[in-house]
């Protein structure tokens, strides 16, 4: 039987897997501690805020009162959301999609590792919901 070599994962695929792993770990930790996972919202508009809050509700995540916003990719609101995610009562940041983040895989990877050090995650809404934001 001829075995074909496995294709090497792309950097984008590896980063997506890391993001999913952080989400699974952080939400499982919250559940094991007997509490609902809590998120802060990182958004650009009221329409996006409604979509994010709806998705958090569907996932049974508690939406914290702190909400952070700015223009996509500008980073100030994201930096404040990351600061909030360092809190032991916040398990993650929920945003629409990767376009909300500063450009570049290296920056994205550093963000994921930063959140991972604080046992926090970065969550995106499914593409069908993201189109409504």
VEXZA-836979 format. One record per residue (C-alpha): residue number from 1; residue in three letters; chain; x, y, z. Coordinates in steps of 0.05 Angstrom, whole numbers, plus 5000, padded with zeros to 4 digits. Example, Ala and Ser with C-alpha at 12.3 -4.5 7.8 and 13.67 -1.06 7.14 Angstrom:
<node n="1" res="ALA" chain="A" px="5246" py="4910" pz="5156"/>
<node n="2" res="SER" chain="A" px="5273" py="4979" pz="5143"/>
END
This chain:
<node n="1" res="UNK" chain="A" px="5000" py="5000" pz="5000"/>
<node n="2" res="UNK" chain="A" px="5027" py="5068" pz="4980"/>
<node n="3" res="UNK" chain="A" px="5025" py="5119" pz="5036"/>
<node n="4" res="UNK" chain="A" px="5025" py="5191" pz="5015"/>
<node n="5" res="UNK" chain="A" px="5061" py="5240" pz="5060"/>
<node n="6" res="UNK" chain="A" px="5016" py="5285" pz="5101"/>
<node n="7" res="UNK" chain="A" px="5014" py="5356" pz="5076"/>
<node n="8" res="UNK" chain="A" px="5047" py="5405" pz="5123"/>
<node n="9" res="UNK" chain="A" px="4996" py="5449" pz="5157"/>
<node n="10" res="UNK" chain="A" px="4995" py="5521" pz="5133"/>
<node n="11" res="UNK" chain="A" px="5009" py="5576" pz="5182"/>
<node n="12" res="UNK" chain="A" px="4936" py="5599" pz="5177"/>
<node n="13" res="UNK" chain="A" px="4912" py="5529" pz="5192"/>
<node n="14" res="UNK" chain="A" px="4960" py="5523" pz="5251"/>
<node n="15" res="UNK" chain="A" px="4936" py="5590" pz="5279"/>
<node n="16" res="UNK" chain="A" px="4863" py="5571" pz="5270"/>
<node n="17" res="UNK" chain="A" px="4877" py="5506" pz="5309"/>
<node n="18" res="UNK" chain="A" px="4912" py="5545" pz="5364"/>
<node n="19" res="UNK" chain="A" px="4853" py="5593" pz="5369"/>
<node n="20" res="UNK" chain="A" px="4803" py="5535" pz="5374"/>
<node n="21" res="UNK" chain="A" px="4846" py="5500" pz="5426"/>
<node n="22" res="UNK" chain="A" px="4849" py="5563" pz="5470"/>
<node n="23" res="UNK" chain="A" px="4773" py="5570" pz="5465"/>
<node n="24" res="UNK" chain="A" px="4761" py="5497" pz="5484"/>
<node n="25" res="UNK" chain="A" px="4811" py="5501" pz="5542"/>
<node n="26" res="UNK" chain="A" px="4785" py="5567" pz="5571"/>
<node n="27" res="UNK" chain="A" px="4711" py="5548" pz="5567"/>
<node n="28" res="UNK" chain="A" px="4724" py="5479" pz="5596"/>
<node n="29" res="UNK" chain="A" px="4763" py="5511" pz="5654"/>
<node n="30" res="UNK" chain="A" px="4705" py="5558" pz="5668"/>
<node n="31" res="UNK" chain="A" px="4655" py="5500" pz="5668"/>
<node n="32" res="UNK" chain="A" px="4700" py="5458" pz="5713"/>
<node n="33" res="UNK" chain="A" px="4702" py="5517" pz="5761"/>
<node n="34" res="UNK" chain="A" px="4626" py="5515" pz="5762"/>
<node n="35" res="UNK" chain="A" px="4615" py="5580" pz="5725"/>
<node n="36" res="UNK" chain="A" px="4591" py="5605" pz="5658"/>
<node n="37" res="UNK" chain="A" px="4648" py="5627" pz="5611"/>
<node n="38" res="UNK" chain="A" px="4651" py="5703" pz="5608"/>
<node n="39" res="UNK" chain="A" px="4671" py="5746" pz="5549"/>
<node n="40" res="UNK" chain="A" px="4683" py="5819" pz="5532"/>
<node n="41" res="UNK" chain="A" px="4660" py="5844" pz="5465"/>
<node n="42" res="UNK" chain="A" px="4707" py="5876" pz="5414"/>
<node n="43" res="UNK" chain="A" px="4666" py="5910" pz="5361"/>
<node n="44" res="UNK" chain="A" px="4659" py="5968" pz="5312"/>
<node n="45" res="UNK" chain="A" px="4584" py="5981" pz="5312"/>
<node n="46" res="UNK" chain="A" px="4518" py="5972" pz="5348"/>
<node n="47" res="UNK" chain="A" px="4497" py="5922" pz="5294"/>
<node n="48" res="UNK" chain="A" px="4560" py="5881" pz="5308"/>
<node n="49" res="UNK" chain="A" px="4548" py="5887" pz="5382"/>
<node n="50" res="UNK" chain="A" px="4479" py="5856" pz="5375"/>
<node n="51" res="UNK" chain="A" px="4507" py="5799" pz="5333"/>
<node n="52" res="UNK" chain="A" px="4562" py="5786" pz="5384"/>
<node n="53" res="UNK" chain="A" px="4515" py="5788" pz="5444"/>
<node n="54" res="UNK" chain="A" px="4467" py="5741" pz="5408"/>
<node n="55" res="UNK" chain="A" px="4522" py="5691" pz="5392"/>
<node n="56" res="UNK" chain="A" px="4548" py="5694" pz="5464"/>
<node n="57" res="UNK" chain="A" px="4478" py="5679" pz="5488"/>
<node n="58" res="UNK" chain="A" px="4473" py="5619" pz="5441"/>
<node n="59" res="UNK" chain="A" px="4539" py="5592" pz="5469"/>
<node n="60" res="UNK" chain="A" px="4516" py="5605" pz="5541"/>
<node n="61" res="UNK" chain="A" px="4572" py="5654" pz="5552"/>
<node n="62" res="UNK" chain="A" px="4563" py="5712" pz="5600"/>
<node n="63" res="UNK" chain="A" px="4575" py="5780" pz="5567"/>
<node n="64" res="UNK" chain="A" px="4613" py="5826" pz="5613"/>
<node n="65" res="UNK" chain="A" px="4593" py="5899" pz="5616"/>
<node n="66" res="UNK" chain="A" px="4660" py="5922" pz="5590"/>
<node n="67" res="UNK" chain="A" px="4657" py="5930" pz="5514"/>
<node n="68" res="UNK" chain="A" px="4714" py="5954" pz="5470"/>
<node n="69" res="UNK" chain="A" px="4710" py="5983" pz="5401"/>
<node n="70" res="UNK" chain="A" px="4750" py="6019" pz="5348"/>
<node n="71" res="UNK" chain="A" px="4762" py="6018" pz="5274"/>
<node n="72" res="UNK" chain="A" px="4781" py="5949" pz="5248"/>
<node n="73" res="UNK" chain="A" px="4856" py="5938" pz="5256"/>
<node n="74" res="UNK" chain="A" px="4871" py="6001" pz="5295"/>
<node n="75" res="UNK" chain="A" px="4886" py="5963" pz="5358"/>
<node n="76" res="UNK" chain="A" px="4871" py="6011" pz="5416"/>
<node n="77" res="UNK" chain="A" px="4804" py="5978" pz="5434"/>
<node n="78" res="UNK" chain="A" px="4836" py="5910" pz="5423"/>
<node n="79" res="UNK" chain="A" px="4892" py="5926" pz="5471"/>
<node n="80" res="UNK" chain="A" px="4841" py="5946" pz="5524"/>
<node n="81" res="UNK" chain="A" px="4802" py="5882" pz="5511"/>
<node n="82" res="UNK" chain="A" px="4866" py="5842" pz="5520"/>
<node n="83" res="UNK" chain="A" px="4878" py="5878" pz="5586"/>
<node n="84" res="UNK" chain="A" px="4808" py="5858" pz="5608"/>
<node n="85" res="UNK" chain="A" px="4822" py="5785" pz="5587"/>
<node n="86" res="UNK" chain="A" px="4879" py="5784" pz="5637"/>
<node n="87" res="UNK" chain="A" px="4826" py="5788" pz="5692"/>
<node n="88" res="UNK" chain="A" px="4809" py="5722" pz="5725"/>
<node n="89" res="UNK" chain="A" px="4735" py="5735" pz="5714"/>
<node n="90" res="UNK" chain="A" px="4741" py="5743" pz="5638"/>
<node n="91" res="UNK" chain="A" px="4752" py="5680" pz="5597"/>
<node n="92" res="UNK" chain="A" px="4756" py="5710" pz="5527"/>
<node n="93" res="UNK" chain="A" px="4746" py="5764" pz="5475"/>
<node n="94" res="UNK" chain="A" px="4690" py="5756" pz="5425"/>
<node n="95" res="UNK" chain="A" px="4694" py="5793" pz="5359"/>
<node n="96" res="UNK" chain="A" px="4664" py="5786" pz="5290"/>
<node n="97" res="UNK" chain="A" px="4723" py="5757" pz="5252"/>
<node n="98" res="UNK" chain="A" px="4797" py="5763" pz="5239"/>
<node n="99" res="UNK" chain="A" px="4788" py="5826" pz="5198"/>
<node n="100" res="UNK" chain="A" px="4777" py="5862" pz="5264"/>
<node n="101" res="UNK" chain="A" px="4849" py="5847" pz="5284"/>
<node n="102" res="UNK" chain="A" px="4914" py="5881" pz="5263"/>
<node n="103" res="UNK" chain="A" px="4940" py="5852" pz="5198"/>
<node n="104" res="UNK" chain="A" px="4994" py="5798" pz="5195"/>
<node n="105" res="UNK" chain="A" px="5000" py="5727" pz="5218"/>
<node n="106" res="UNK" chain="A" px="5057" py="5742" pz="5266"/>
<node n="107" res="UNK" chain="A" px="5017" py="5795" pz="5303"/>
<node n="108" res="UNK" chain="A" px="4957" py="5749" pz="5305"/>
<node n="109" res="UNK" chain="A" px="5000" py="5693" pz="5333"/>
<node n="110" res="UNK" chain="A" px="5029" py="5738" pz="5387"/>
<node n="111" res="UNK" chain="A" px="4958" py="5758" pz="5406"/>
<node n="112" res="UNK" chain="A" px="4937" py="5685" pz="5413"/>
<node n="113" res="UNK" chain="A" px="4997" py="5668" pz="5455"/>
<node n="114" res="UNK" chain="A" px="4985" py="5729" pz="5499"/>
<node n="115" res="UNK" chain="A" px="4913" py="5707" pz="5511"/>
<node n="116" res="UNK" chain="A" px="4936" py="5635" pz="5522"/>
<node n="117" res="UNK" chain="A" px="4983" py="5657" pz="5578"/>
<node n="118" res="UNK" chain="A" px="4922" py="5684" pz="5614"/>
<node n="119" res="UNK" chain="A" px="4880" py="5623" pz="5599"/>
<node n="120" res="UNK" chain="A" px="4836" py="5666" pz="5554"/>
<node n="121" res="UNK" chain="A" px="4811" py="5657" pz="5484"/>
<node n="122" res="UNK" chain="A" px="4793" py="5696" pz="5422"/>
<node n="123" res="UNK" chain="A" px="4725" py="5678" pz="5393"/>
<node n="124" res="UNK" chain="A" px="4695" py="5693" pz="5325"/>
<node n="125" res="UNK" chain="A" px="4622" py="5688" pz="5306"/>
<node n="126" res="UNK" chain="A" px="4605" py="5639" pz="5250"/>
<node n="127" res="UNK" chain="A" px="4609" py="5670" pz="5180"/>
<node n="128" res="UNK" chain="A" px="4533" py="5668" pz="5171"/>
<node n="129" res="UNK" chain="A" px="4525" py="5713" pz="5232"/>
<node n="130" res="UNK" chain="A" px="4586" py="5756" pz="5215"/>
<node n="131" res="UNK" chain="A" px="4552" py="5779" pz="5150"/>
<node n="132" res="UNK" chain="A" px="4497" py="5811" pz="5193"/>
<node n="133" res="UNK" chain="A" px="4547" py="5853" pz="5232"/>
END
